[in-house]
Amino acid sequence: MQLASFNHKGVDRIGVRKSDTEIIAINDLPGIDAATAPTMIDLITQGAAALGYALECAEKSAPKTSIASEEITWQPPVPNPGKIIGVAMNNSASNARKISAPDHPAFFLKPPSCLIGHEAAIHIRPYYGSVHPEPELAVIIGKKTRDVDVEDAMGSIFGYSIFNDITGNGMRADDLFHYWALYANEKDPEKLDWREQHLSYAARYKGSDTFGCMGPWLVTADEIPDPDNLAVSCSVAGESIAEDSTRFYNYKVAEIVSYLSQFQTLLPGDVISCGTAFKPSPGRKSIHHANLQKVPGPVSVSIAGLGTLVNPVKIDDQPIGRWRLQPKNTAKEEG
């Protein structure tokens, strides 16, 4: 089943894809109480029974519950997830660039406020520096999950979507720390070891507004029997910049979910973006050349079985605001 979140005539709704041009508004179906199922997370939480009923009603729906897709404003399929987790450097194509790396998945968080839906604009400000797209497979969690073994991890997945993990390389460089990290000495806990490290925090360069494009559909897990073998492509302004596959991920979907659950409780509606598919199209530039400050949109990401996510790009002519406090005029105060 292919599900969507959208706004129609000022009302937020969830729906089932009926055709390429029509969506069935679940909120309008008989027996679906808008007070108990107003959002995608509520539908996910209600589980198979609610999904089965929604599908049955969609197949027999009256015309009044059908909405033309051109009349809606797309939202992220899960508009306000509890958390968005990204998997860092998970494509085998990036392994040659690693000077050192852990032997397990590494994660970062993106705030829900960065999310936008299909056809919504990616807003970039000049002071962000270089910004590029990162096409990725998104996993949507279906039930509360903690400490799940890898053999059972797929049972925690509700479905899949397309995620474009917009990344500000310029801000990553600006926020780079080269410093001495302090660790307790293993032999003498009273002493400290100084270790030279490089570190950049992801809050700005991964989490700025509109840096999480998602959609258009949330495709339920039963329609994607093998998420570890899906073709992924990305184009900017009509030029292909990536042709890849999820089979080149270092860690499979089940491994990602299982490992993450050993540290964080996963909740219904949580989104895990599994890593960038960035192998360049033959004879063409890579995503790292697609600086959206200079290359016009739209950005298009397609994944087999999940559809195509398209987002225009808008450069906001806005300087950074006055964020630093001004020093007090002590001489004037003393006088």
C-alpha positions as CSV (number, residue, x, y, z in Angstrom):
1,M,0.0,0.0,0.0
2,Q,1.2,3.5,-0.8
3,L,0.3,6.1,1.8
4,A,0.7,9.9,1.9
5,S,0.3,12.9,4.2
6,F,-1.0,16.0,2.6
7,N,-3.0,19.2,3.0
8,H,-6.2,19.7,1.0
9,K,-8.2,22.9,1.2
10,G,-6.5,23.9,4.5
11,V,-7.0,20.5,6.2
12,D,-4.2,18.0,7.0
13,R,-5.1,14.5,5.8
14,I,-3.6,11.1,5.3
15,G,-4.4,9.1,2.2
16,V,-4.0,5.9,0.1
17,R,-2.7,6.1,-3.5
18,K,-5.6,5.1,-5.8
19,S,-3.9,5.9,-9.1
20,D,-1.2,8.2,-10.6
21,T,-3.6,11.1,-10.3
22,E,-5.9,10.2,-7.4
23,I,-5.6,9.8,-3.6
24,I,-8.2,8.4,-1.2
25,A,-8.5,10.5,1.9
26,I,-8.5,8.0,4.8
27,N,-9.9,10.6,7.2
28,D,-13.0,10.8,5.0
29,L,-13.7,7.0,5.0
30,P,-16.6,5.6,7.0
31,G,-15.4,4.1,10.2
32,I,-12.1,6.0,10.4
33,D,-12.4,8.4,13.3
34,A,-10.4,11.6,12.7
35,A,-10.1,12.0,16.4
36,T,-8.2,8.8,16.8
37,A,-6.4,8.6,13.4
38,P,-5.6,12.1,12.4
39,T,-1.9,11.6,11.5
40,M,0.3,9.0,9.9
41,I,1.9,8.1,13.2
42,D,-1.6,7.3,14.6
43,L,-2.3,5.0,11.6
44,I,1.1,3.3,12.0
45,T,0.4,2.7,15.7
46,Q,-3.0,1.2,15.0
47,G,-1.2,-1.4,12.9
48,A,-2.5,-4.1,10.5
49,A,-6.2,-3.8,11.3
50,A,-6.3,-0.1,10.5
51,L,-4.3,-0.6,7.4
52,G,-6.5,-3.5,6.2
53,Y,-9.6,-1.5,6.7
54,A,-8.1,1.5,4.9
55,L,-7.2,-0.6,2.0
56,E,-10.6,-2.2,1.8
57,C,-12.4,1.2,1.9
58,A,-10.0,2.6,-0.6
59,E,-10.8,-0.2,-3.1
60,K,-14.6,0.4,-2.6
61,S,-14.4,4.2,-2.0
62,A,-17.1,6.5,-3.1
63,P,-16.0,9.3,-5.5
64,K,-16.3,11.9,-2.8
65,T,-13.3,10.5,-0.9
66,S,-11.1,10.7,-4.0
67,I,-8.9,13.8,-4.4
68,A,-6.9,14.7,-7.5
69,S,-3.2,14.8,-6.6
70,E,-2.8,18.1,-8.4
71,E,-5.1,19.7,-5.8
72,I,-3.0,18.7,-2.7
73,T,0.0,20.1,-1.0
74,W,2.3,17.3,-0.2
75,Q,3.7,16.8,3.3
76,P,6.4,14.4,4.4
77,P,4.7,11.0,4.8
78,V,5.5,11.2,8.5
79,P,5.3,14.9,9.1
80,N,6.5,15.0,12.7
81,P,8.5,11.8,13.6
82,G,9.9,11.5,17.1
83,K,13.4,11.3,15.5
84,I,15.2,11.1,12.2
85,I,18.4,9.0,12.3
86,G,20.9,9.2,9.5
87,V,23.5,6.5,8.9
88,A,26.9,8.0,8.2
89,M,29.2,6.9,5.3
90,N,27.3,3.7,4.7
91,N,28.0,3.4,1.0
92,S,30.9,1.1,0.0
93,A,31.9,3.6,-2.5
94,S,33.1,5.8,0.4
95,N,35.3,3.2,1.9
96,A,38.4,4.2,-0.1
97,R,38.1,7.7,1.5
98,K,38.2,6.4,5.1
99,I,41.4,7.0,6.9
100,S,39.9,5.2,9.9
101,A,36.4,4.1,10.7
102,P,34.4,2.0,13.2
103,D,33.4,-1.6,12.4
104,H,29.7,-0.8,13.0
105,P,27.1,1.7,11.8
106,A,27.6,5.3,12.9
107,F,24.6,7.6,13.3
108,F,23.6,11.2,13.5
109,L,20.3,12.9,14.2
110,K,18.3,15.4,12.1
111,P,15.5,17.4,13.7
112,P,11.9,16.9,12.5
113,S,11.8,20.6,11.8
114,C,14.0,20.1,8.8
115,L,11.4,18.0,6.9
116,I,9.7,19.0,3.8
117,G,7.5,17.0,1.4
118,H,7.4,16.3,-2.3
119,E,7.4,19.5,-4.5
120,A,8.3,21.8,-1.5
121,A,11.2,24.1,-2.0
122,I,14.7,23.5,-0.6
123,H,15.6,27.0,0.8
124,I,19.3,27.9,0.9
125,R,20.9,31.1,2.2
126,P,24.1,32.5,0.8
127,Y,25.9,32.2,4.2
128,Y,25.4,28.4,4.3
129,G,28.2,27.9,1.8
130,S,28.3,24.8,-0.4
131,V,25.1,22.6,-0.2
132,H,24.5,19.3,-2.0
133,P,21.8,16.6,-2.2
134,E,22.2,13.0,-0.8
135,P,19.7,10.4,-2.1
136,E,18.9,7.8,0.4
137,L,16.5,5.0,1.4
138,A,14.3,5.8,4.4
139,V,13.0,3.2,6.8
140,I,9.9,3.9,8.9
141,I,9.6,2.1,12.2
142,G,6.2,0.4,12.9
143,K,6.4,-0.5,16.6
144,K,8.3,0.2,19.7
145,T,11.7,-1.5,19.4
146,R,14.5,-2.0,21.8
147,D,17.4,-4.6,21.7
148,V,16.0,-6.4,18.7
149,D,18.1,-9.2,17.2
150,V,19.1,-8.9,13.6
151,E,17.0,-11.9,12.6
152,D,13.9,-10.2,13.9
153,A,14.6,-6.6,13.0
154,M,12.6,-6.6,9.8
155,G,9.5,-7.2,11.8
156,S,9.9,-3.7,13.3
157,I,9.6,-1.9,10.0
158,F,6.3,-0.4,8.8
159,G,7.5,0.8,5.4
160,Y,9.9,2.7,3.3
161,S,10.2,6.1,1.6
162,I,12.6,8.3,-0.3
163,F,14.8,10.7,1.7
164,N,17.1,13.5,0.4
165,D,19.6,14.2,3.1
166,I,20.5,17.8,2.1
167,T,24.0,18.4,3.4
168,G,25.9,21.7,3.9
169,N,29.6,21.0,3.3
170,G,30.3,24.7,3.9
171,M,28.9,24.6,7.3
172,R,30.6,21.3,8.1
173,A,33.9,22.9,7.4
174,D,33.0,26.0,9.4
175,D,32.1,23.9,12.5
176,L,35.2,21.8,12.4
177,F,37.1,21.4,15.7
178,H,40.7,20.3,15.7
179,Y,41.4,19.7,19.4
180,W,42.8,17.5,22.2
181,A,40.1,15.1,23.4
182,L,40.5,14.0,27.1
183,Y,40.1,10.4,28.2
184,A,40.7,8.7,31.5
185,N,44.0,6.7,31.5
186,E,43.2,3.0,31.5
187,K,46.1,2.2,33.8
188,D,45.7,5.2,36.1
189,P,42.2,6.6,36.3
190,E,43.6,9.7,38.1
191,K,45.5,10.7,34.9
192,L,44.1,12.0,31.6
193,D,45.2,11.0,28.1
194,W,45.2,13.7,25.5
195,R,44.2,12.5,22.0
196,E,44.3,14.6,18.9
197,Q,40.9,14.6,17.1
198,H,39.0,16.3,14.3
199,L,35.3,16.7,14.9
200,S,32.4,18.5,13.3
201,Y,28.9,18.5,14.7
202,A,25.9,17.9,12.3
203,A,23.3,20.2,13.8
204,R,23.7,23.0,11.2
205,Y,25.0,21.2,8.2
206,K,22.5,18.4,8.4
207,G,19.6,20.0,10.3
208,S,18.9,23.4,8.8
209,D,15.3,24.1,7.7
210,T,14.3,22.2,4.5
211,F,17.4,19.9,4.7
212,G,15.2,16.8,5.0
213,C,13.2,16.1,1.8
214,M,10.9,13.1,2.1
215,G,8.2,11.4,0.1
216,P,6.0,11.4,-1.8
217,W,4.9,8.0,-0.6
218,L,5.2,5.8,2.4
219,V,5.2,2.3,0.9
220,T,4.3,-0.5,3.3
221,A,6.9,-3.2,3.9
222,D,4.9,-5.9,2.2
223,E,5.4,-4.2,-1.2
224,I,9.2,-4.1,-0.8
225,P,10.4,-7.7,-0.3
226,D,14.1,-6.8,-0.6
227,P,15.1,-3.3,0.5
228,D,18.7,-4.2,0.2
229,N,18.5,-4.4,-3.6
230,L,16.8,-1.2,-4.8
231,A,18.0,1.0,-7.7
232,V,18.6,4.6,-6.7
233,S,19.1,7.6,-9.0
234,C,19.4,11.3,-8.5
235,S,19.4,14.3,-11.0
236,V,19.8,18.0,-10.6
237,A,18.2,20.3,-13.2
238,G,17.6,17.3,-15.4
239,E,21.2,16.1,-15.3
240,S,21.9,12.7,-13.8
241,I,24.5,12.8,-11.0
242,A,24.0,9.4,-9.3
243,E,23.0,5.9,-10.4
244,D,23.4,3.5,-7.5
245,S,21.7,0.7,-5.5
246,T,21.0,-0.1,-1.9
247,R,22.9,-3.3,-2.4
248,F,26.1,-1.3,-2.0
249,Y,25.3,-0.2,1.5
250,N,28.0,-1.5,4.0
251,Y,25.3,-2.4,6.5
252,K,22.0,-4.0,5.5
253,V,18.6,-2.6,6.7
254,A,18.2,-5.3,9.4
255,E,21.7,-4.7,10.7
256,I,21.0,-1.0,10.9
257,V,17.8,-1.4,12.8
258,S,19.2,-4.0,15.2
259,Y,22.4,-2.2,16.0
260,L,20.6,1.2,16.6
261,S,18.0,-0.5,18.8
262,Q,20.8,-1.5,21.2
263,F,21.2,2.2,22.1
264,Q,18.0,4.0,21.3
265,T,14.4,2.9,21.7
266,L,12.8,3.2,18.3
267,L,9.2,4.3,18.2
268,P,6.4,4.1,15.6
269,G,7.0,6.7,12.9
270,D,10.7,7.1,13.6
271,V,12.7,7.5,10.4
272,I,16.1,6.0,9.6
273,S,17.8,7.3,6.5
274,C,20.2,4.5,5.5
275,G,23.0,6.3,3.8
276,T,23.8,8.1,0.6
277,A,23.7,6.4,-2.8
278,F,26.2,8.5,-4.6
279,K,28.0,6.5,-7.3
280,P,28.2,8.9,-10.2
281,S,26.4,8.3,-13.4
282,P,28.8,7.1,-16.1
283,G,30.9,10.0,-17.5
284,R,29.1,12.5,-15.3
285,K,29.9,14.6,-12.2
286,S,29.0,13.3,-8.7
287,I,26.6,14.7,-6.1
288,H,29.6,16.5,-4.5
289,H,29.8,18.7,-7.7
290,A,26.1,19.6,-7.4
291,N,26.5,22.7,-5.2
292,L,22.9,23.9,-5.0
293,Q,24.2,27.5,-4.4
294,K,25.3,27.4,-8.0
295,V,23.4,24.6,-9.8
296,P,19.7,25.3,-10.2
297,G,17.0,22.8,-9.2
298,P,14.9,20.9,-9.2
299,V,16.5,17.9,-7.4
300,S,14.9,14.6,-8.3
301,V,15.5,11.3,-6.4
302,S,14.0,8.0,-7.6
303,I,14.1,4.6,-5.9
304,A,12.7,1.4,-7.4
305,G,9.2,0.6,-6.0
306,L,9.0,3.9,-4.0
307,G,8.5,6.5,-6.7
308,T,10.2,9.9,-7.4
309,L,10.7,12.7,-5.0
310,V,11.1,16.2,-6.6
311,N,12.0,19.4,-4.9
312,P,12.8,22.8,-6.4
313,V,15.6,24.9,-5.0
314,K,15.3,28.5,-3.8
315,I,18.2,30.8,-2.9
316,D,17.0,33.2,-0.2
317,D,18.7,36.6,-0.5
318,Q,19.1,37.0,3.2
319,P,22.2,37.8,5.2
320,I,22.8,36.2,8.6
321,G,21.0,38.1,11.4
322,R,22.6,40.0,14.3
323,W,23.2,37.1,16.6
324,R,26.2,38.4,18.7
325,L,25.7,40.6,21.7
326,Q,27.4,44.0,21.5
327,P,29.9,44.9,24.2
328,K,28.7,47.3,26.7
329,N,29.9,50.9,26.6
330,T,31.6,50.8,30.0
331,A,33.0,54.3,29.7
332,K,29.5,55.8,29.1
333,E,28.1,53.7,32.0
334,E,30.9,54.9,34.4
335,G,30.2,58.6,33.4
